[in-house]
């Protein structure tokens, strides 16, 4: 039946011809029987049958495992042929039911290779339009760029018919055209007709045929010899097209093998003790130099990366780095710089001066700093406490930066290993231990110094720093901000203000709301922000409330008078708090918080009842176990104090953060990076270069000898391949 044969450009030998028993110049060799030569094609056919029966059985089974056969002969061309089975439609014997699909999948696996030339073999006695081979070839090669049509059994066509139209490419046009051949028939095979005699018989048939023998245009399109010549020409043409890329690939592979061979060096057993000691020193020095060059950005060729590694042999050496690291990512010292700038500095700049610090905490700290007596000015101790708290948060990022650089140095150390170090696993393990020990010893002082940087900042809060805003500037900035807000409120349209619920005081007066405005809920009680009602219904005004001697009062201008007024803050509607008393005209007055602020009635209110008369006994509420400022709304003074403290903290925290961002990288570079770089070679020599340990450290791994042998064989093969490629350039197919 039909058969599909794929031929692809390669370096193997294919095709074959024999005259039964040949001379010693021609033989065949199977891959599964290496070293055994078959000088008779009768023996080769028998071995193919035996191996086929071994793989698939004797009942027409199928197996995709190929049988590799090499034919050595001066009469054949350099080709690699893959003989594929014909498409079976019906399963017979031990063949599976899906035999057709399995064969089709097997064929497609080979002919899908874009570098393969497809020989679509079709029987000339059948209609060419029904060819399964051409149909399958068209699925993977629709343009016919690599398909050659082969017509067989031309000698079995009916008398008076021929395949000249098909050979002239008129029926089904193919870019590579058709070639007609006459192979040995089954009777010839059974009678042991040699391939050489079969070729002579084919030539005689075409020469004596009334059509093929007289049509000169078919002279190059008939015969096995023309088919072989055409395939060889296609192969050479394809090689010429791929020659630049092929030569470049072979050269690259040869360089990689040579680099690995240099890394493997000469056998250590054949090296003297003194030479081994010199090689050990060379490896240690090269590793330290690679490490320093990588940090300084000069070691791209020394790093071990994809495609090879720098190398030199045990004796001498010093090869060029093979692959290095690609240009699409940072490496070495650039990664450390990235940690400093893009990770550490950027992260610290995102840390706000008030992260984890609320206004209520600032207010509470100010109150605690005041102690038993409210201060006339904002207490400095509150700024000191809060500033230290926020500065202390910088320590953890600094320590983490040290850890990141430590891990990066370990990465650089692994990349800086010379390629030949893989030969000596004991030496490599000891070098890794020495480098790790040196890094750990340098990491401790670095972390301590980074922690000391924070402690230094906490030891002295320098409020005299030239970049620090200071108290006066903070107040001036706040006044400007308040003036701007006041101006914005004045430009807004007026709105009707609804009075909040208030609670009656002891004297029948009303306390103001939190915003300081006074609202009248009863015609018999009138309250003023600078006065209160006494028991007899008259309004009493404290002596310290009103216009000061300098003409400024609560309603006058001046932020300092507003912040630092004393008694006025105690009696105004927005300040003080419950339980404060003041004397006016010789009589007592009782100030009470607005009834909507804390949701409870004081004992004084409960005892006075609904008539507004003072109780006979005053009982204070019980002191709570935990007191918080959040239970009492902030006064205007407290709001101003909080804003001033926040301005001071923001200014000083920015100064410290800027210094810390600048000092941590310098500290890490001095105590860790530069120290390890400068001390690495001395540390390696002191720990590893000892006469008694040199033989054990320079002992090769067990697989090094085999790797060296494999590399030498691969180098020879690639060198021969390169010579062949160079010869192909000047090869003439038709000479």
Secondary structure, DSSP 8 states (H G I E B T S, - for coil): ---EEEEE--SS-------SB--TT-EEEEGGGTT-EE-BHHHHHHHHHHHHHHHH-SSS--------EEEE-TTS-S-EEEEE----SS--TT--TTHHHHHHHHHHHHHT-TTEEEEEEEETTS-GGG-HHHHHHHHH-TT-TTEEEEEE-GGGS-TT---HHHHTT-SS--TT-EEE-----HHHHHTT--HHHHHHHHHHHHHH-TTTTT-GGGGGGBSHHHHHHHHHHHHHHHHHHHHHHHHHHHHHHHHHHHHHHHHH-S-GGGS-HHHHHHHHHHHHHHHHHHHHHHHHT--TTTS-BTTB-----SSS-----SS---TTS--THHHHHHIIIIIIIHHHHT--TTTT--HHHHHHHHHHHHTTS--SS--HHHHHHHHHHHHHTHHHHHHHHHHHHHHHHHHHHHHT--GGGGG-HHHHHHHHHHHHHHHHHHHHHHHHHHHHHHHHHHH---TT-TT--HHHHHHHHHHHHHHHHHHHHHTS-----------B-TTS-B---TTS-----BTTB--BTTEEE-TTS-EEE-TTSS--TTS--TTSS-HHHHHH--HHHHHSTTSS-TT-EEEETTEEEE----HHHHS---HHHHHHTTTT---SS-------SS--GGGS---HHHHHHHHHHHHHHHHHHHHHHHHHHHHHHHHHIIIIIHHHHHHHHHHHHHHH--GGGHHHHT---TTHHHHHHHHHHHHHHHHHHHHHHHHHTT--TT-
